[in-house]
Amino acid sequence: MQCRICGQGIPGDPLLSYHNMPKSAQFFPALDAAETECGVDLDLYQCASCGMLQLGGEPVPYYREVIRATRVSREMRAFRVAQFRDFIARYRLQGKRIVEIGCGGGEFLSMMAEAGADAVGIEYAENLVRQARAEGHTVYPMFLEEGSEEIPEAPYDAFYILSFLEHNPDPCAYLRRIARNLMDGAVGIVEVPDVDMILRERLYAEFIQDHLLYFTEDTLRRTLEMCGFEVLSCASVWHGYVLSAEVRKRRKIDVSGFLTQQASMRRSVDAFLSEMEAEGRVTAVWGAGHQALADLALLGMVGRIDCVLDSADFKQNKQTPATHIPIVAPSVLAAGRIGAVLVMAGSYSEEIVRILKREHPEVVRAVFTPGGVRRA
């Protein structure tokens, strides 16, 4: 089988096999079905690449639905309201739009709204959608999968998904679809059963085909980070049974500084080359390292540079990639044709300037620095 998280193959025997187990948590055969009904085998595997514990086999037929078999207890209600209020306060979400992924009959939507958010939900089961709407909630009948990937009124400021992700046969695709429905920098709560506690307490009866995935703190963090989220915190809650992570949609790295710096360097290079052209000087660049090669392409130097000087024999009598400027040995300076040299050799630049001063004092020297072209 292939890992449901990272996609790597999982060879070998399972870590654990249970035989003649219940088919699902929600399947109850009729009294007269004893002769025809039979159990299933559960095989627990661990991925050697990402560490994820997971069951083989197919998901239960209703894995898209959130089924809460019992009403929310008074203790759970108090816990959730306090949790949601704290979440809203810390991330300044008062009145902001929050979506519950897999909201069931809207039980937790009421609590999130009570805590101060503008909460909506998505739910696949039609009867649960009707139930939630009857309570006055905005709920969209959907499951985030191919062909149904955009939540109405997206993007949202925050989200939460509670004890639902572990049912999903393709959790990473699901998490990435959630991320695409969020504002940049949106935050969220992701909760799953805590397998660290299950292992620690030897709760051997916790395995059921409904739960395909068994997250430790490490594997939950790794999964969320793979799927476009920064993990802000992760802790065991609700008597140790639940692993609760707070996340932020990973922001795109701001690369605008590169463009600003490129434009500044281009102006500086242009000013130097224009001055040399006005004086009738032929200009060469000294340095064929990767940064110099990139700058030749990025700073509008093609057609204004006669040649590139470089001391490396293997580069000489070749040309620069993309810009096609001849690369020659520094000895060509002896002919006296080149009247200016722009040194673009990084940490070697000052050494080259000293060589030019000593051996070719008549040549105009300049150094390409992060602050612009500097006469040397």
N, C-alpha and C positions, 0 to 999 in steps of 0.2 A: 504494500500500500504506500501511498504518498502522504507526507505530512500535511495536515490541513492548514498549517500555519506557513511554513517556509517552502513547501512543495518538494522537498527532498525525499528520496525513497527511504522507506523504513524496512530494512531487511531483517531476516531472522525471526525467531519465535517471540511471542508476546511476553511481556513481563508477568502478566497475570491472566488466567483464563478461568471463567466461571461458566458452568454448564447448566442447562435447563433453567434459565433465568426469565423473569417476566419480560414480555416483549416491550412494554413501555409502562410509564407511571399512570397512564390514563386508559389502559386496556383492561376491561373486566369481563371475562367470558360469562356467558349465560350458564345457569345451573345445569342445563342438559348438554353442555359442550365438553364435558370432561374427557370423553373418548376421542375427540377430534382436536382439541386445543393442546398445543405443546409449547414449551419454552424455547428460548434462543440461547446461543452461546455469546458471552461477552469476552472480547479479547482486548486487553489494555496494552498499548504500545507506548514507547517513548522515542521521540525523534532524537537521533544522535547529534544532529546539527543544531537545532534550536532548543532542545530539551523538553518540548511539549509532550505532556501526557494526554493520550487520546484513545478513544475506542475505535475499533474498526467497524465495518458494517455501514448500513444506510441510516440516515436520520429517520426519526419517527414521522409519520405522515403529517402531523400537525405542528411541525417545528417552527412554522412561520407565525403561529398563534401564541399569545401569552395566556396561559391558563393558570389562574390562581384558585386552587381548590377550596380555600377557606377565606372567610372574610378577614380583613385586616384587623388584628387585635388592638386593644387599647394601648398596649406597650409599643407595638410596632408603629402605631399612628403617632404617638408622642416622639418616638425616635426619629421618624421621617420628618415631621414638622420642624423639629429642632435642627436636624441636618440641613434641610432645605433653607431654613432661615439663615443659618450660618453661611451656607454656600452663597446665597444671594447677597448677604451683607459684605462678605470678603471680596467678592468680584463685582460689586456694585451693579447688581442685576435687577434692582427694584424696578418693576414695570417693564422690564425687557422681555423679549420674546424667547421662550424656551420650549423646545420640543422634546417630548418623551418618545423614545424609540421602542415600540412594543408596549402600548399603554394598557392592554387588557380592557377592562370595563371602566377605566378612568379613575381607579381607586387613588393612585398617587397624583393624578392631575389635580384633584381637589386639594391635596395637601400642598402642592407646589403653588397653586393659586392663593391658598391661605397664607403662604409664606411671603407672597408679594410679587409673584411673577405673572406675566401674561403667558400662560401655559397652554400648549396644544399637544396633540399626540397623533401617532400613526399606529394602526392596528390592522392586522390581516383578517381576523375572524369577523364576519359580518354581524353575528349576534352580539359580539362585544362592542363593535362600533355603535350599534343601535343603543346598547345599554349605556355607553358613555355619553352619547348624544342626548339621551333622555335625562341625564343628570346635568345637562347644560354645557357640556364640554365640546370644544371644536376638535374633532377627530377625523383624520383622513384614512379611508380604507385602502391600505397599501402595505406592501413589504418591499424593502429596497433590494431589487434584483434587476437583472437585465430587462429593459423595456419599461421599468417603473423605478426610475432612479431619482427623480426630482420631487421633493416635497413641496406642495403648494405653499406659497408665501415665503419660500426660502429666499435669501439665507437668514439663518437664525443666530441669535446672540449666544445661545448655550443649548446644551442637550443633556439628557441622561438616559441610560439604558441599564435596567436593573434585573439581574438574574435571567438574562435572555440570550446573551452572546454565546454561552456555552452550548446552546442547542444548535447552533448554526454550522452547517457543513463547510461553509466558505467564509470564515469570520473576517479574514483580511479584506476581501472584496466588500463585505458589508460595512466594515469600519471606514473604508475609503469612500464609500458612497455617503455615509454619514458626513464625513469631512467636507465633501463637495456641497453639502447643503448648509454649511456654516459660514459665518462671517470670518474674515481673517482675524486670528487671535481669539476666537470663541473658546469658551471653556465648557467642561462637561464632567459628569460623574459616570463612571463605568464600574459596574459591580458584577461579580461572579462568585460562585461558591469557592471557599478557601481550601484548596487541596493541601496546603501546608498543615492546616489543622487536621484534616482527614488522615493524613499520613502520621502525624504526631500522635493522634488519639486512636489510631488503628481502626478507623471506622470502615470496616471491610464491606458493610452492606450499603455504602453510599453510591455504588456504581449502578447506573441504569442507562438504557439506550437513549433516553431523552437527552442526557448530558453527554455529548460527544467529546467535549473538551474539559480538561481538568487543570486549571491554572494554579501554578505557584506564583508568588509575588514576582519572581524573576521572569517567568514566561509571560505573565500579564504585561509587565513593563516592556519586555522585548516586543511583544505583539503590537502594543499600542504605538511604540516608537517606529516600528516598521510601517505603520499604516497612517502616518502623517500627524501624530500627536506627540507633544512633550508631556511627560508624566510629572506633574507638580507634586503629588504625594500619593502614597499607597499604603493602606493600613488595614488590618483585620478589624472588623466591626461585628456588631450583632452577635455577641457571645462567641466570637471566633469563627462563626460559620460563613461569613461574607468577607470577601476581599474587595475593598472600595478604593478606587483610584480616581483622583481628580486630574484632569488633563487639559491641555490647551492645544488648539489646532496650531500646528507648526507654521510660523510665519515664513514667508519667502524672505530670503536674505536680500537685504538692500544692496544692490550693486550700482546704484546711481553714482556713487563716489568714483567708480572707475571711469564713467563717461565724463564726469566733471574734470577729473585729472587728465584724461586723454585730450580733452579740448584745450586745457591749459598748456599741456606739453606741445600740442600741435601749434598753438600760437607762438610759443617760445622758439620752437624749431624753425617755423616760418620766418620769424623776425631775423634769426641768425642767417639762414640761407639767403634771404632777400638782401641782407647787408653784404654778404660775400658776392652775390651776383652783381650787385651794384658796383662793387670794386673790381669786377671782372675776374674773380678768383674761382678756380676749379676746386670743388669741395669733395673730400672723401670721408667716409666713416671708418673708424678703426674699431673692429669688434664684430664677430659673426656668431656670437652666442645667441641662445634662443630668444632672449628679451630684445636684443638688437634686431634680430630678424623680424620679430613681431612689430617693433616700432617702425621699421622701414615700411611695413605694410599699413600700419594704423595712422601714421602721422603725415601722410601725403608727401613722402620723400622721393617717390619714383620720378625719374626724369630730372631730378635736381642734384642727385648724388652721382658722381662719376664712377666710383668703384668702392668696394669694401676691402679694407686692409685687415689681414689676420695672420698671425704667426704660425698657426697650425698648418703643417704641410698638407694634410689630407683635405683641407678645405680650399686650398689654393687652386687656381685654374678651374674652378667650378663657378656656379652662380647662386645667388640667394634664392631660396624657394619662394614662389609666388610673385616676388618683385623682379626677379631676373636681373640683378645687378652683379657685374663680374666681381669675383673675390680674388684678390692678388696678394702677393707678398709685400710686406712693408718696404722692401728694398726699392720699389718703384718710386719712392719719394726722392731718391737720389737724382732722378732725371729732371727735377725741378718744375714739372708741369703742374703738380698739385699745389695749390696755394693755401688751402685751409683743411684742417682735419677736425672732425667732430668725434671725440672719443666716446664710445658707447660700450664700455667693457666692465661695467659693474665695479667690483672691488679691485680690479686691476687697472682702473682708469688712471689713478695718480701715478703709478709706475710708468705707464705709457706716456703720460705728460712729461715726466722727467726725461724719458728717452728722446721725445720730440725736442725738448728744450736743448738737450745736449747735442743731438745729431742733426737736427733740422730747425735751427732757431728762426729761420726766415718764414716758416710756415705759421699761419694763424692757428692757434690752438683753442679748442673749447671742449668742455666736458658736459655730457648729458647727465643731469642729476635729477632727483625727485622734485626739486624746486624749479627746474627749468634748465636751459642751456646757460652755462657759466663760462666766461672767458678764462683761460688758464695761461 
